[in-house]
Amino acid sequence: MEKFKIEDLLDEDLIFMNVKAADSESLLHALSDELQTRGYVKPGYADAVIRRERIYPTGLPTNIMKVAVPHAMERDYVLEPRVLVAVLDEPVAFKEMGDGVRDVMVNIVFLLAVCGSNDQLTILQKIVGMFSDTDIMADIKQAETKTALHQILKKHLSD
């Protein structure tokens, strides 16, 4: 089987800067629509992501930038695996991973449309691991263009 690379999941055209949203659910609908328009996910994906987010929240109160990594529990919504990245104009509240009670005012969202293969899970572990590295998070925060952010993510997530 061919090994997955982060480049296979992370397209520059799926990086969005200065995204505005009233709340996490409207944000997840808008981001999921982008994936659906491009043919990466099936209709209903947004609702599947929101369902999972209510049960297993993904807000992470990480240093420098607060992060959320929403994804669907059901894998059959994903047609082609991708990671969409949205840097928010103003933080949006997501419930904190683990406790599900506290709000985390999230600055950046990594929406994961994945099927759950081992290679993809390895990439997801790398993405989550990146959040605890303050230098990488500082680089991400300073990226002013989607091209710059794409380069930073590729650099830190490639083998």
Secondary structure as UniProt FT lines:
FT   HELIX           6..9
FT   HELIX           12..14
FT   STRAND          15..19
FT   HELIX           24..37
FT   TURN            38..39
FT   TURN            43..44
FT   HELIX           45..55
FT   STRAND          59..60
FT   STRAND          67..68
FT   HELIX           75..77
FT   STRAND          82..96
FT   TURN            97..99
FT   STRAND          103..113
FT   HELIX           118..130
FT   TURN            131..132
FT   HELIX           134..142
FT   HELIX           146..157
//
